[in-house]
């Protein structure tokens, strides 16, 4: 029997929760620190939309 308790990781759960809250666009700057989040975003098929900023500090103001 397959154990599904650990089939999700934190980044997948993050996007499920953002979807529940009605968030369909996020802003950021990809880098080593968020590679897991970017990978989960790719698995989601474009929802939420990812808007890349030129600098991570500017993404906070978008």
PDB file of N, CA, C and O in Angstrom:
ATOM      1  N   UNK A   1       0.831  -1.167   0.000  1.00  0.00           N
ATOM      2  CA  UNK A   1       0.000   0.000   0.000  1.00  0.00           C
ATOM      3  C   UNK A   1       0.889   1.248   0.000  1.00  0.00           C
ATOM      4  O   UNK A   1       1.881   1.314   0.726  1.00  0.00           O
ATOM      5  N   UNK A   2       0.520   2.235  -0.824  1.00  0.00           N
ATOM      6  CA  UNK A   2       1.297   3.463  -0.938  1.00  0.00           C
ATOM      7  C   UNK A   2       0.943   4.425   0.198  1.00  0.00           C
ATOM      8  O   UNK A   2      -0.229   4.608   0.528  1.00  0.00           O
ATOM      9  N   UNK A   3       1.958   5.027   0.784  1.00  0.00           N
ATOM     10  CA  UNK A   3       1.768   5.997   1.859  1.00  0.00           C
ATOM     11  C   UNK A   3       1.821   7.391   1.256  1.00  0.00           C
ATOM     12  O   UNK A   3       2.885   7.822   0.812  1.00  0.00           O
ATOM     13  N   UNK A   4       0.698   8.113   1.226  1.00  0.00           N
ATOM     14  CA  UNK A   4       0.618   9.434   0.605  1.00  0.00           C
ATOM     15  C   UNK A   4       0.847  10.586   1.583  1.00  0.00           C
ATOM     16  O   UNK A   4       0.694  11.748   1.207  1.00  0.00           O
ATOM     17  N   UNK A   5       1.207  10.289   2.811  1.00  0.00           N
ATOM     18  CA  UNK A   5       1.367  11.363   3.793  1.00  0.00           C
ATOM     19  C   UNK A   5       2.472  12.338   3.416  1.00  0.00           C
ATOM     20  O   UNK A   5       2.393  13.515   3.769  1.00  0.00           O
ATOM     21  N   UNK A   6       3.489  11.885   2.715  1.00  0.00           N
ATOM     22  CA  UNK A   6       4.606  12.758   2.366  1.00  0.00           C
ATOM     23  C   UNK A   6       4.683  12.995   0.861  1.00  0.00           C
ATOM     24  O   UNK A   6       5.764  13.277   0.344  1.00  0.00           O
ATOM     25  N   UNK A   7       3.579  12.890   0.158  1.00  0.00           N
ATOM     26  CA  UNK A   7       3.612  13.040  -1.289  1.00  0.00           C
ATOM     27  C   UNK A   7       3.696  14.495  -1.726  1.00  0.00           C
ATOM     28  O   UNK A   7       4.041  14.759  -2.878  1.00  0.00           O
ATOM     29  N   UNK A   8       3.392  15.451  -0.845  1.00  0.00           N
ATOM     30  CA  UNK A   8       3.483  16.875  -1.159  1.00  0.00           C
ATOM     31  C   UNK A   8       4.688  17.462  -0.446  1.00  0.00           C
ATOM     32  O   UNK A   8       5.084  17.013   0.629  1.00  0.00           O
ATOM     33  N   UNK A   9       5.256  18.476  -1.076  1.00  0.00           N
ATOM     34  CA  UNK A   9       6.295  19.211  -0.370  1.00  0.00           C
ATOM     35  C   UNK A   9       5.758  20.602  -0.019  1.00  0.00           C
ATOM     36  O   UNK A   9       4.641  20.950  -0.404  1.00  0.00           O
ATOM     37  N   UNK A  10       6.522  21.373   0.686  1.00  0.00           N
ATOM     38  CA  UNK A  10       6.064  22.667   1.182  1.00  0.00           C
ATOM     39  C   UNK A  10       5.717  23.610   0.040  1.00  0.00           C
ATOM     40  O   UNK A  10       4.723  24.332   0.123  1.00  0.00           O
ATOM     41  N   UNK A  11       6.509  23.619  -1.019  1.00  0.00           N
ATOM     42  CA  UNK A  11       6.236  24.540  -2.120  1.00  0.00           C
ATOM     43  C   UNK A  11       4.924  24.204  -2.824  1.00  0.00           C
ATOM     44  O   UNK A  11       4.205  25.113  -3.238  1.00  0.00           O
ATOM     45  N   UNK A  12       4.596  22.922  -2.969  1.00  0.00           N
ATOM     46  CA  UNK A  12       3.306  22.549  -3.557  1.00  0.00           C
ATOM     47  C   UNK A  12       2.155  22.989  -2.648  1.00  0.00           C
ATOM     48  O   UNK A  12       1.139  23.493  -3.127  1.00  0.00           O
ATOM     49  N   UNK A  13       2.317  22.799  -1.349  1.00  0.00           N
ATOM     50  CA  UNK A  13       1.295  23.232  -0.400  1.00  0.00           C
ATOM     51  C   UNK A  13       1.121  24.748  -0.444  1.00  0.00           C
ATOM     52  O   UNK A  13      -0.003  25.244  -0.352  1.00  0.00           O
ATOM     53  N   UNK A  14       2.223  25.490  -0.583  1.00  0.00           N
ATOM     54  CA  UNK A  14       2.175  26.948  -0.661  1.00  0.00           C
ATOM     55  C   UNK A  14       1.259  27.399  -1.791  1.00  0.00           C
ATOM     56  O   UNK A  14       0.417  28.276  -1.596  1.00  0.00           O
ATOM     57  N   UNK A  15       1.420  26.803  -2.974  1.00  0.00           N
ATOM     58  CA  UNK A  15       0.606  27.220  -4.110  1.00  0.00           C
ATOM     59  C   UNK A  15      -0.842  26.765  -3.984  1.00  0.00           C
ATOM     60  O   UNK A  15      -1.742  27.438  -4.486  1.00  0.00           O
ATOM     61  N   UNK A  16      -1.080  25.653  -3.333  1.00  0.00           N
ATOM     62  CA  UNK A  16      -2.465  25.249  -3.060  1.00  0.00           C
ATOM     63  C   UNK A  16      -3.148  26.282  -2.170  1.00  0.00           C
ATOM     64  O   UNK A  16      -4.296  26.658  -2.407  1.00  0.00           O
ATOM     65  N   UNK A  17      -2.436  26.734  -1.149  1.00  0.00           N
ATOM     66  CA  UNK A  17      -3.005  27.719  -0.226  1.00  0.00           C
ATOM     67  C   UNK A  17      -3.207  29.068  -0.921  1.00  0.00           C
ATOM     68  O   UNK A  17      -4.237  29.709  -0.716  1.00  0.00           O
ATOM     69  N   UNK A  18      -2.248  29.511  -1.738  1.00  0.00           N
ATOM     70  CA  UNK A  18      -2.416  30.767  -2.470  1.00  0.00           C
ATOM     71  C   UNK A  18      -3.638  30.700  -3.372  1.00  0.00           C
ATOM     72  O   UNK A  18      -4.377  31.677  -3.492  1.00  0.00           O
ATOM     73  N   UNK A  19      -3.854  29.555  -4.004  1.00  0.00           N
ATOM     74  CA  UNK A  19      -5.022  29.373  -4.856  1.00  0.00           C
ATOM     75  C   UNK A  19      -6.309  29.463  -4.029  1.00  0.00           C
ATOM     76  O   UNK A  19      -7.281  30.077  -4.470  1.00  0.00           O
ATOM     77  N   UNK A  20      -6.327  28.862  -2.848  1.00  0.00           N
ATOM     78  CA  UNK A  20      -7.500  28.948  -1.967  1.00  0.00           C
ATOM     79  C   UNK A  20      -7.798  30.390  -1.576  1.00  0.00           C
ATOM     80  O   UNK A  20      -8.958  30.756  -1.388  1.00  0.00           O
ATOM     81  N   UNK A  21      -6.767  31.202  -1.453  1.00  0.00           N
ATOM     82  CA  UNK A  21      -6.933  32.603  -1.077  1.00  0.00           C
ATOM     83  C   UNK A  21      -7.255  33.492  -2.273  1.00  0.00           C
ATOM     84  O   UNK A  21      -7.457  34.695  -2.105  1.00  0.00           O
ATOM     85  N   UNK A  22      -7.306  32.923  -3.473  1.00  0.00           N
ATOM     86  CA  UNK A  22      -7.650  33.692  -4.666  1.00  0.00           C
ATOM     87  C   UNK A  22      -6.496  34.480  -5.260  1.00  0.00           C
ATOM     88  O   UNK A  22      -6.718  35.445  -5.991  1.00  0.00           O
ATOM     89  N   UNK A  23      -5.277  34.085  -4.960  1.00  0.00           N
ATOM     90  CA  UNK A  23      -4.099  34.781  -5.491  1.00  0.00           C
ATOM     91  C   UNK A  23      -3.690  34.112  -6.792  1.00  0.00           C
ATOM     92  O   UNK A  23      -3.387  32.919  -6.820  1.00  0.00           O
ATOM     93  N   UNK A  24      -3.683  34.897  -7.883  1.00  0.00           N
ATOM     94  CA  UNK A  24      -3.381  34.343  -9.197  1.00  0.00           C
ATOM     95  C   UNK A  24      -2.185  35.016  -9.866  1.00  0.00           C
ATOM     96  O   UNK A  24      -1.911  34.771 -11.040  1.00  0.00           O
ATOM     97  N   UNK A  25      -1.471  35.865  -9.120  1.00  0.00           N
ATOM     98  CA  UNK A  25      -0.263  36.499  -9.654  1.00  0.00           C
ATOM     99  C   UNK A  25       0.709  36.707  -8.508  1.00  0.00           C
ATOM    100  O   UNK A  25       0.328  37.190  -7.442  1.00  0.00           O
ATOM    101  N   UNK A  26       1.975  36.337  -8.730  1.00  0.00           N
ATOM    102  CA  UNK A  26       3.021  36.569  -7.738  1.00  0.00           C
ATOM    103  C   UNK A  26       4.199  37.247  -8.423  1.00  0.00           C
ATOM    104  O   UNK A  26       4.388  37.109  -9.632  1.00  0.00           O
ATOM    105  N   UNK A  27       4.981  37.974  -7.653  1.00  0.00           N
ATOM    106  CA  UNK A  27       6.126  38.720  -8.160  1.00  0.00           C
ATOM    107  C   UNK A  27       7.385  38.220  -7.466  1.00  0.00           C
ATOM    108  O   UNK A  27       7.359  37.891  -6.280  1.00  0.00           O
ATOM    109  N   UNK A  28       8.473  38.165  -8.200  1.00  0.00           N
ATOM    110  CA  UNK A  28       9.702  37.706  -7.580  1.00  0.00           C
ATOM    111  C   UNK A  28      10.887  37.756  -8.519  1.00  0.00           C
ATOM    112  O   UNK A  28      10.795  38.213  -9.658  1.00  0.00           O
ATOM    113  N   UNK A  29      11.991  37.276  -8.010  1.00  0.00           N
ATOM    114  CA  UNK A  29      13.236  37.201  -8.761  1.00  0.00           C
ATOM    115  C   UNK A  29      13.818  35.818  -8.502  1.00  0.00           C
ATOM    116  O   UNK A  29      14.222  35.524  -7.377  1.00  0.00           O
ATOM    117  N   UNK A  30      13.870  34.959  -9.526  1.00  0.00           N
ATOM    118  CA  UNK A  30      14.331  33.586  -9.302  1.00  0.00           C
ATOM    119  C   UNK A  30      15.805  33.527  -8.914  1.00  0.00           C
ATOM    120  O   UNK A  30      16.617  34.322  -9.387  1.00  0.00           O
ATOM    121  N   UNK A  31      16.127  32.593  -8.066  1.00  0.00           N
ATOM    122  CA  UNK A  31      17.496  32.376  -7.629  1.00  0.00           C
ATOM    123  C   UNK A  31      17.585  31.097  -6.824  1.00  0.00           C
ATOM    124  O   UNK A  31      16.583  30.408  -6.627  1.00  0.00           O
ATOM    125  N   UNK A  32      18.778  30.779  -6.361  1.00  0.00           N
ATOM    126  CA  UNK A  32      19.004  29.519  -5.648  1.00  0.00           C
ATOM    127  C   UNK A  32      18.086  29.341  -4.443  1.00  0.00           C
ATOM    128  O   UNK A  32      17.673  28.221  -4.147  1.00  0.00           O
ATOM    129  N   UNK A  33      17.766  30.410  -3.757  1.00  0.00           N
ATOM    130  CA  UNK A  33      16.965  30.306  -2.548  1.00  0.00           C
ATOM    131  C   UNK A  33      15.525  29.891  -2.768  1.00  0.00           C
ATOM    132  O   UNK A  33      14.875  29.401  -1.844  1.00  0.00           O
ATOM    133  N   UNK A  34      15.011  30.080  -3.980  1.00  0.00           N
ATOM    134  CA  UNK A  34      13.611  29.734  -4.237  1.00  0.00           C
ATOM    135  C   UNK A  34      13.455  28.733  -5.381  1.00  0.00           C
ATOM    136  O   UNK A  34      12.393  28.663  -5.998  1.00  0.00           O
ATOM    137  N   UNK A  35      14.485  27.972  -5.663  1.00  0.00           N
ATOM    138  CA  UNK A  35      14.392  26.990  -6.752  1.00  0.00           C
ATOM    139  C   UNK A  35      13.259  25.992  -6.535  1.00  0.00           C
ATOM    140  O   UNK A  35      12.599  25.598  -7.496  1.00  0.00           O
ATOM    141  N   UNK A  36      13.024  25.582  -5.311  1.00  0.00           N
ATOM    142  CA  UNK A  36      11.926  24.661  -5.030  1.00  0.00           C
ATOM    143  C   UNK A  36      10.572  25.279  -5.333  1.00  0.00           C
ATOM    144  O   UNK A  36       9.667  24.605  -5.825  1.00  0.00           O
ATOM    145  N   UNK A  37      10.439  26.556  -5.038  1.00  0.00           N
ATOM    146  CA  UNK A  37       9.186  27.261  -5.313  1.00  0.00           C
ATOM    147  C   UNK A  37       8.992  27.429  -6.812  1.00  0.00           C
ATOM    148  O   UNK A  37       7.883  27.247  -7.315  1.00  0.00           O
ATOM    149  N   UNK A  38      10.049  27.771  -7.528  1.00  0.00           N
ATOM    150  CA  UNK A  38       9.954  27.912  -8.984  1.00  0.00           C
ATOM    151  C   UNK A  38       9.621  26.566  -9.622  1.00  0.00           C
ATOM    152  O   UNK A  38       8.860  26.516 -10.589  1.00  0.00           O
ATOM    153  N   UNK A  39      10.173  25.487  -9.101  1.00  0.00           N
ATOM    154  CA  UNK A  39       9.847  24.153  -9.610  1.00  0.00           C
ATOM    155  C   UNK A  39       8.383  23.809  -9.399  1.00  0.00           C
ATOM    156  O   UNK A  39       7.739  23.256 -10.290  1.00  0.00           O
ATOM    157  N   UNK A  40       7.852  24.134  -8.225  1.00  0.00           N
ATOM    158  CA  UNK A  40       6.429  23.890  -7.956  1.00  0.00           C
ATOM    159  C   UNK A  40       5.558  24.757  -8.847  1.00  0.00           C
ATOM    160  O   UNK A  40       4.493  24.326  -9.288  1.00  0.00           O
ATOM    161  N   UNK A  41       6.002  25.964  -9.110  1.00  0.00           N
ATOM    162  CA  UNK A  41       5.269  26.860 -10.002  1.00  0.00           C
ATOM    163  C   UNK A  41       5.179  26.264 -11.402  1.00  0.00           C
ATOM    164  O   UNK A  41       4.133  26.344 -12.045  1.00  0.00           O
ATOM    165  N   UNK A  42       6.262  25.672 -11.872  1.00  0.00           N
ATOM    166  CA  UNK A  42       6.255  25.031 -13.192  1.00  0.00           C
ATOM    167  C   UNK A  42       5.288  23.853 -13.221  1.00  0.00           C
ATOM    168  O   UNK A  42       4.630  23.619 -14.235  1.00  0.00           O
ATOM    169  N   UNK A  43       5.195  23.122 -12.137  1.00  0.00           N
ATOM    170  CA  UNK A  43       4.256  21.995 -12.070  1.00  0.00           C
ATOM    171  C   UNK A  43       2.805  22.453 -12.057  1.00  0.00           C
ATOM    172  O   UNK A  43       1.910  21.682 -12.405  1.00  0.00           O
ATOM    173  N   UNK A  44       2.564  23.683 -11.664  1.00  0.00           N
ATOM    174  CA  UNK A  44       1.195  24.208 -11.586  1.00  0.00           C
ATOM    175  C   UNK A  44       0.646  24.618 -12.942  1.00  0.00           C
ATOM    176  O   UNK A  44      -0.563  24.807 -13.068  1.00  0.00           O
ATOM    177  N   UNK A  45       1.480  24.762 -13.955  1.00  0.00           N
ATOM    178  CA  UNK A  45       0.993  25.082 -15.290  1.00  0.00           C
ATOM    179  C   UNK A  45       0.579  26.528 -15.506  1.00  0.00           C
ATOM    180  O   UNK A  45      -0.296  26.795 -16.331  1.00  0.00           O
ATOM    181  N   UNK A  46       1.175  27.458 -14.796  1.00  0.00           N
ATOM    182  CA  UNK A  46       0.921  28.869 -15.059  1.00  0.00           C
ATOM    183  C   UNK A  46      -0.074  29.550 -14.129  1.00  0.00           C
ATOM    184  O   UNK A  46      -0.387  30.722 -14.339  1.00  0.00           O
ATOM    185  N   UNK A  47      -0.575  28.872 -13.124  1.00  0.00           N
ATOM    186  CA  UNK A  47      -1.455  29.517 -12.159  1.00  0.00           C
ATOM    187  C   UNK A  47      -0.923  29.232 -10.764  1.00  0.00           C
ATOM    188  O   UNK A  47      -1.015  28.100 -10.288  1.00  0.00           O
ATOM    189  N   UNK A  48      -0.384  30.214 -10.122  1.00  0.00           N
ATOM    190  CA  UNK A  48      -0.451  31.632 -10.405  1.00  0.00           C
ATOM    191  C   UNK A  48       0.569  32.075 -11.460  1.00  0.00           C
ATOM    192  O   UNK A  48       1.567  31.401 -11.715  1.00  0.00           O
ATOM    193  N   UNK A  49       0.282  33.221 -12.055  1.00  0.00           N
ATOM    194  CA  UNK A  49       1.209  33.825 -13.018  1.00  0.00           C
ATOM    195  C   UNK A  49       2.414  34.353 -12.244  1.00  0.00           C
ATOM    196  O   UNK A  49       2.262  34.955 -11.181  1.00  0.00           O
ATOM    197  N   UNK A  50       3.605  34.126 -12.779  1.00  0.00           N
ATOM    198  CA  UNK A  50       4.828  34.621 -12.141  1.00  0.00           C
ATOM    199  C   UNK A  50       5.335  35.813 -12.932  1.00  0.00           C
ATOM    200  O   UNK A  50       5.625  35.692 -14.122  1.00  0.00           O
ATOM    201  N   UNK A  51       5.444  36.963 -12.283  1.00  0.00           N
ATOM    202  CA  UNK A  51       5.973  38.176 -12.901  1.00  0.00           C
ATOM    203  C   UNK A  51       7.369  38.386 -12.342  1.00  0.00           C
ATOM    204  O   UNK A  51       7.546  38.591 -11.141  1.00  0.00           O
ATOM    205  N   UNK A  52       8.361  38.334 -13.229  1.00  0.00           N
ATOM    206  CA  UNK A  52       9.749  38.473 -12.791  1.00  0.00           C
ATOM    207  C   UNK A  52      10.142  39.939 -12.728  1.00  0.00           C
ATOM    208  O   UNK A  52       9.962  40.685 -13.691  1.00  0.00           O
ATOM    209  N   UNK A  53      10.679  40.342 -11.585  1.00  0.00           N
ATOM    210  CA  UNK A  53      11.177  41.702 -11.402  1.00  0.00           C
ATOM    211  C   UNK A  53      12.659  41.748 -11.754  1.00  0.00           C
ATOM    212  O   UNK A  53      13.323  40.714 -11.837  1.00  0.00           O
ATOM    213  N   UNK A  54      13.160  42.944 -11.957  1.00  0.00           N
ATOM    214  CA  UNK A  54      14.588  43.088 -12.251  1.00  0.00           C
ATOM    215  C   UNK A  54      15.444  42.947 -11.000  1.00  0.00           C
ATOM    216  O   UNK A  54      16.633  42.637 -11.084  1.00  0.00           O
ATOM    217  N   UNK A  55      14.839  43.175  -9.851  1.00  0.00           N
ATOM    218  CA  UNK A  55      15.570  43.069  -8.592  1.00  0.00           C
ATOM    219  C   UNK A  55      14.598  42.596  -7.521  1.00  0.00           C
ATOM    220  O   UNK A  55      13.429  42.983  -7.528  1.00  0.00           O
ATOM    221  N   UNK A  56      15.069  41.768  -6.608  1.00  0.00           N
ATOM    222  CA  UNK A  56      14.181  41.188  -5.594  1.00  0.00           C
ATOM    223  C   UNK A  56      13.533  42.238  -4.701  1.00  0.00           C
ATOM    224  O   UNK A  56      12.393  42.058  -4.273  1.00  0.00           O
ATOM    225  N   UNK A  57      14.234  43.326  -4.413  1.00  0.00           N
ATOM    226  CA  UNK A  57      13.645  44.368  -3.577  1.00  0.00           C
ATOM    227  C   UNK A  57      12.511  45.077  -4.296  1.00  0.00           C
ATOM    228  O   UNK A  57      11.548  45.499  -3.657  1.00  0.00           O
ATOM    229  N   UNK A  58      12.606  45.214  -5.606  1.00  0.00           N
ATOM    230  CA  UNK A  58      11.535  45.849  -6.367  1.00  0.00           C
ATOM    231  C   UNK A  58      10.299  44.958  -6.427  1.00  0.00           C
ATOM    232  O   UNK A  58       9.180  45.465  -6.497  1.00  0.00           O
ATOM    233  N   UNK A  59      10.478  43.659  -6.400  1.00  0.00           N
ATOM    234  CA  UNK A  59       9.331  42.744  -6.419  1.00  0.00           C
ATOM    235  C   UNK A  59       8.453  42.956  -5.187  1.00  0.00           C
ATOM    236  O   UNK A  59       7.241  42.748  -5.243  1.00  0.00           O
ATOM    237  N   UNK A  60       9.061  43.367  -4.077  1.00  0.00           N
ATOM    238  CA  UNK A  60       8.293  43.595  -2.855  1.00  0.00           C
ATOM    239  C   UNK A  60       7.338  44.773  -3.001  1.00  0.00           C
ATOM    240  O   UNK A  60       6.330  44.839  -2.297  1.00  0.00           O
ATOM    241  N   UNK A  61       7.637  45.700  -3.900  1.00  0.00           N
ATOM    242  CA  UNK A  61       6.797  46.889  -4.073  1.00  0.00           C
ATOM    243  C   UNK A  61       5.776  46.741  -5.189  1.00  0.00           C
ATOM    244  O   UNK A  61       4.965  47.642  -5.407  1.00  0.00           O
ATOM    245  N   UNK A  62       5.802  45.639  -5.885  1.00  0.00           N
ATOM    246  CA  UNK A  62       4.874  45.453  -7.006  1.00  0.00           C
ATOM    247  C   UNK A  62       3.530  44.968  -6.518  1.00  0.00           C
ATOM    248  O   UNK A  62       2.621  44.756  -7.321  1.00  0.00           O
TER     249      UNK A  62
END
